[in-house]
Amino acid sequence: MNPLLATGATRALLALEDGTTYEGLSAGAPGETFGELVFNTSMSGYQEVITDPSYAGQVVAFTYPQIGNYGVCAADMQSDGVDLAGVVVSDMCHTPNNWRSEGTLPDYLVEHGIVAIECVDTRELTLRVREAGTMRCAISTEDLDPSSLVERVKAAPSISETNWVAKVSCPEPYEVTAKVDLDHPRRTHKVVALDCGEKRGILHGLVGVGLDVRVVPWDTPADKILAMHPEGVFLSNGPGDPRELPQPAETAAQLIGKVPVFGICLGHQMISQAAGAAIEKLPYGHHGGNQPVMNLLSGMVEVTAQNHNYGLEFGSIGELVPELSGGDDVVAAWKAASTADLRFWTRRHIAPVVRSERFGRIRLTHVNLNDGTPEGIQFLDAPCFSVQYHPEASPGPHDATYLFEAFRRLIEGVPDYLAIDVREGRRF
């Protein structure tokens, strides 16, 4: 039991829109906050999660029991501030012990005005979200009346009603120079990154493979980007509902075919929308550093870091191309299965191809092995690819860092740019 229970610590209340409430203790700033409740299954890396701009407007519940035990360190932050709405934990550590620690997580949350609650059974809370789906919630140290707070949650706006991307994007362009390996020097390439809430880890991944990056605000139009004469364009991760962001999707559409394009997370959704795809809201999303994804081009399974509530409906792009999808019999079997579960293709080790009305052939490259949702696509008639997950990790495993090298290869015109495994130092 947390010793704060016996010290008269400030009480707090967590209320969900389905009427469920949880009593606990304040573990951050006093006050109250409203947002969309999601759970994160990462076992470490809480400070990277808390400073990830993609969580803007969301209240994050950590499933790992103790959070804050190694303190906070500025070097691991993913942005300059904190944009999430709130934090829920089972046991908050107030006395961290780690040589890199520069302070406690509760103090950091107070410094940034983030309301948090501890002493909540996050296992039970996670099961409720898995069963009921993502929902609105509130954390309060002021309104401790369960019925009152629940009613206020029900009246709160949904996450789709706010343009969170505009709130977290950089206000002005800036540049980051590529890292050069003096032992193995190679030419650098100039790219433009559209900042929709870009994590520092992603920026480090781009410059780490020899890319000079000019970061521009989320609403920079395609003609201005092209006027910078980039050798490639990167579309970043970001928060909110992609279905409410038509401008970035149209920007992506105007870039594809004119310059090599790579997208991650929200950037992947923007590219998918540009291809004519529908975007669906997942029941409770993918949040954590332990999501298994199969690369259909290699058959390898990557353990990935993910953070998204929305995803591409691959079949909505267009009809399957039988000769590139295993043949007529396989396509007929897929149609007969009447399912959206893309693990059908992982079992056959086939990367199916559909035909987009606007951009031609598009291949499914990656599939989530937990639920069969799409995780990556590759345009076959334009220099463009994207993934739903986070190859930079921060936090999480590094199985997918090869994708940054793949982007460089795409810029250099390598035909099989995705056929590379940096971990093994070989091509598939």
Secondary structure as GFF3:
##gff-version 3
##sequence-region A 1 428
A	DSSP	three_ten_helix	3	6	.	.	.	ID=ss1
A	DSSP	beta_strand	11	16	.	.	.	ID=ss2
A	DSSP	beta_strand	21	26	.	.	.	ID=ss3
A	DSSP	beta_strand	32	40	.	.	.	ID=ss4
A	DSSP	alpha_helix	46	50	.	.	.	ID=ss5
A	DSSP	three_ten_helix	53	55	.	.	.	ID=ss6
A	DSSP	beta_strand	58	62	.	.	.	ID=ss7
A	DSSP	beta_strand	66	67	.	.	.	ID=ss8
A	DSSP	three_ten_helix	74	76	.	.	.	ID=ss9
A	DSSP	beta_strand	86	88	.	.	.	ID=ss10
A	DSSP	beta_strand	91	92	.	.	.	ID=ss11
A	DSSP	alpha_helix	105	111	.	.	.	ID=ss12
A	DSSP	beta_strand	115	118	.	.	.	ID=ss13
A	DSSP	alpha_helix	122	132	.	.	.	ID=ss14
A	DSSP	beta_strand	135	140	.	.	.	ID=ss15
A	DSSP	alpha_helix	146	155	.	.	.	ID=ss16
A	DSSP	three_ten_helix	159	161	.	.	.	ID=ss17
A	DSSP	alpha_helix	164	168	.	.	.	ID=ss18
A	DSSP	beta_strand	174	176	.	.	.	ID=ss19
A	DSSP	beta_strand	189	195	.	.	.	ID=ss20
A	DSSP	alpha_helix	200	208	.	.	.	ID=ss21
A	DSSP	beta_strand	211	217	.	.	.	ID=ss22
A	DSSP	alpha_helix	222	227	.	.	.	ID=ss23
A	DSSP	beta_strand	232	235	.	.	.	ID=ss24
A	DSSP	three_ten_helix	242	244	.	.	.	ID=ss25
A	DSSP	alpha_helix	246	255	.	.	.	ID=ss26
A	DSSP	beta_strand	261	264	.	.	.	ID=ss27
A	DSSP	alpha_helix	266	274	.	.	.	ID=ss28
A	DSSP	beta_strand	278	295	.	.	.	ID=ss29
A	DSSP	beta_strand	301	313	.	.	.	ID=ss30
A	DSSP	three_ten_helix	314	316	.	.	.	ID=ss31
A	DSSP	three_ten_helix	322	324	.	.	.	ID=ss32
A	DSSP	alpha_helix	328	337	.	.	.	ID=ss33
A	DSSP	alpha_helix	343	348	.	.	.	ID=ss34
A	DSSP	beta_strand	353	356	.	.	.	ID=ss35
A	DSSP	beta_strand	360	368	.	.	.	ID=ss36
A	DSSP	beta_strand	374	379	.	.	.	ID=ss37
A	DSSP	beta_strand	384	387	.	.	.	ID=ss38
A	DSSP	alpha_helix	402	411	.	.	.	ID=ss39
###
